[in-house]
Amino acid sequence: MRKVLLTVGLLAAAVFALVTWTGAGGDDARDDDPTLVLDRIWVDRVPSKPEETMSLFAAITRQPVGVFQFASQWKGGYEIFQYKAGGKELRVVFPQTGEKEKVKARAWNCKQRDMDYCLELTGASRGVKRYYSQRGWEIDGVTRPEQILERTAALAHPKR
């Protein structure tokens, strides 16, 4: 479990670095695609300066854990959760407090804020209600922290 927590924590930190280095602001087709929800990095916005905050959501299928994170480049916090997925619903448990929630997740292709995908979470007491993601922000079963850092660094500095 310690390795999972380290992986999720490093994922959150690496993702924050990624979004502070990339630019972000469409149509809204609203065709649900449940396959988009998991194993993908989701953010509410891309900060334009180090003091601005962002919210992040990710849920990994390899070991069903996820994270809600709120951070600027200088300060932040996160809460890790365990979950069971069923249809468009995540049954979430926050191990720190024992709280349980049923979160409805709806993801679809969209073109908003220079992003490719939209996600709405209903019933979650953490995070925000709407997140965005881009092609290439897939997690794809990456399990070692070094792999996560390598992938996010590659996304942050795409070949031109």
C-alpha positions as CSV (number, residue, x, y, z in Angstrom):
1,M,0.0,0.0,0.0
2,R,2.9,2.3,0.7
3,K,4.1,1.9,-2.9
4,V,0.6,2.8,-4.2
5,L,0.4,5.9,-2.0
6,L,3.9,7.0,-3.2
7,T,2.8,6.4,-6.8
8,V,-0.4,8.3,-6.5
9,G,1.4,11.2,-4.6
10,L,4.1,11.4,-7.3
11,L,1.4,11.2,-10.0
12,A,-0.3,14.2,-8.4
13,A,2.9,16.2,-8.1
14,A,4.0,15.3,-11.7
15,V,0.6,16.2,-13.1
16,F,0.8,19.6,-11.4
17,A,4.2,20.2,-13.0
18,L,2.7,19.1,-16.3
19,V,-0.2,21.5,-16.2
20,T,2.0,24.5,-15.1
21,W,4.1,24.0,-18.1
22,T,1.4,23.5,-20.8
23,G,-1.1,26.0,-22.2
24,A,-4.9,25.8,-21.6
25,G,-9.8,27.8,-22.5
26,G,-15.9,24.7,-28.0
27,D,-18.3,22.5,-28.6
28,D,-20.0,20.3,-26.0
29,A,-21.1,17.1,-27.7
30,R,-22.1,15.4,-24.4
31,D,-21.9,11.9,-25.9
32,D,-21.0,9.9,-22.8
33,D,-17.9,7.7,-23.1
34,P,-17.4,5.8,-19.8
35,T,-14.0,4.5,-20.9
36,L,-12.6,8.0,-20.5
37,V,-13.2,8.3,-16.8
38,L,-10.5,6.0,-15.4
39,D,-6.7,5.9,-16.1
40,R,-6.6,9.5,-17.2
41,I,-5.4,12.7,-15.6
42,W,-8.2,15.3,-15.1
43,V,-7.8,19.0,-14.1
44,D,-10.3,21.8,-13.7
45,R,-8.0,24.4,-15.3
46,V,-4.4,25.1,-16.2
47,P,-3.0,27.8,-14.0
48,S,-1.4,30.8,-15.7
49,K,0.9,31.7,-12.8
50,P,2.5,29.8,-9.9
51,E,0.2,31.2,-7.3
52,E,-3.1,30.1,-9.0
53,T,-4.6,26.9,-7.9
54,M,-6.0,23.9,-9.8
55,S,-7.9,20.8,-8.9
56,L,-6.9,17.4,-10.1
57,F,-8.7,14.0,-10.2
58,A,-7.4,10.6,-11.3
59,A,-8.5,7.1,-10.7
60,I,-6.3,4.2,-11.5
61,T,-7.7,0.8,-12.4
62,R,-4.6,-1.4,-11.8
63,Q,-5.1,-1.0,-8.1
64,P,-8.4,0.8,-7.7
65,V,-7.2,3.9,-6.0
66,G,-7.5,7.6,-6.9
67,V,-6.8,11.1,-5.8
68,F,-8.5,14.4,-5.4
69,Q,-5.8,17.2,-5.3
70,F,-6.0,21.0,-4.9
71,A,-2.7,22.8,-5.4
72,S,-0.8,25.8,-6.7
73,Q,2.9,25.4,-7.6
74,W,3.7,26.4,-4.0
75,K,1.0,24.8,-1.8
76,G,-1.5,22.1,-1.9
77,G,-3.2,19.1,-0.5
78,Y,-4.7,15.8,-1.6
79,E,-6.9,12.9,-0.4
80,I,-6.5,9.4,-1.7
81,F,-9.5,7.2,-2.1
82,Q,-10.3,3.5,-2.9
83,Y,-13.1,2.7,-5.2
84,K,-15.2,0.1,-7.0
85,A,-16.5,1.1,-10.5
86,G,-19.9,-0.1,-11.8
87,G,-21.4,1.5,-14.9
88,K,-21.3,5.2,-14.5
89,E,-20.9,5.1,-10.8
90,L,-17.8,5.0,-8.5
91,R,-18.3,3.7,-5.0
92,V,-15.7,5.7,-3.2
93,V,-14.2,5.1,0.3
94,F,-11.8,7.6,1.9
95,P,-9.6,5.5,4.2
96,Q,-8.5,8.4,6.4
97,T,-12.0,9.0,7.6
98,G,-14.0,6.0,6.5
99,E,-16.4,8.1,4.6
100,K,-18.2,6.5,1.7
101,E,-19.8,8.1,-1.4
102,K,-21.5,7.1,-4.6
103,V,-20.1,9.3,-7.3
104,K,-21.7,9.5,-10.7
105,A,-19.1,10.1,-13.4
106,R,-20.0,11.3,-17.0
107,A,-17.2,11.8,-19.5
108,W,-17.4,12.8,-23.2
109,N,-15.4,14.2,-26.1
110,C,-15.4,18.0,-26.0
111,K,-13.4,21.0,-27.2
112,Q,-13.3,23.4,-24.2
113,R,-10.4,25.3,-22.7
114,D,-8.0,23.8,-25.3
115,M,-8.9,20.3,-23.9
116,D,-10.2,17.2,-25.7
117,Y,-12.4,15.7,-23.0
118,C,-14.8,16.8,-20.3
119,L,-15.8,15.0,-17.0
120,E,-18.6,15.8,-14.6
121,L,-18.7,14.2,-11.1
122,T,-21.9,14.3,-9.2
123,G,-22.1,13.3,-5.5
124,A,-18.5,13.9,-4.7
125,S,-17.8,15.9,-1.6
126,R,-14.2,16.6,-2.7
127,G,-12.8,18.2,-5.8
128,V,-14.9,20.2,-8.3
129,K,-17.8,19.2,-10.4
130,R,-16.2,19.7,-13.9
131,Y,-12.8,18.5,-15.1
132,Y,-10.9,18.5,-18.4
133,S,-8.3,16.3,-20.0
134,Q,-6.2,16.0,-23.2
135,R,-5.2,13.3,-25.5
136,G,-1.9,11.9,-24.2
137,W,-2.9,12.3,-20.5
138,E,-3.7,8.6,-20.2
139,I,-2.1,6.7,-17.4
140,D,-2.1,3.3,-19.1
141,G,-1.2,1.1,-16.2
142,V,2.0,3.0,-15.3
143,T,2.9,1.7,-11.9
144,R,6.5,2.8,-11.1
145,P,6.9,6.4,-10.0
146,E,9.8,6.8,-12.4
147,Q,7.6,5.9,-15.3
148,I,5.0,8.4,-14.2
149,L,7.6,11.2,-14.1
150,E,9.0,10.2,-17.5
151,R,5.6,10.3,-19.1
152,T,4.5,13.6,-17.6
153,A,7.8,15.2,-18.5
154,A,7.3,14.0,-22.1
155,L,3.8,15.5,-22.1
156,A,5.1,18.8,-20.6
157,H,7.7,19.2,-23.3
158,P,6.2,17.8,-26.5
159,K,8.4,17.5,-29.7
160,R,7.7,20.4,-32.0
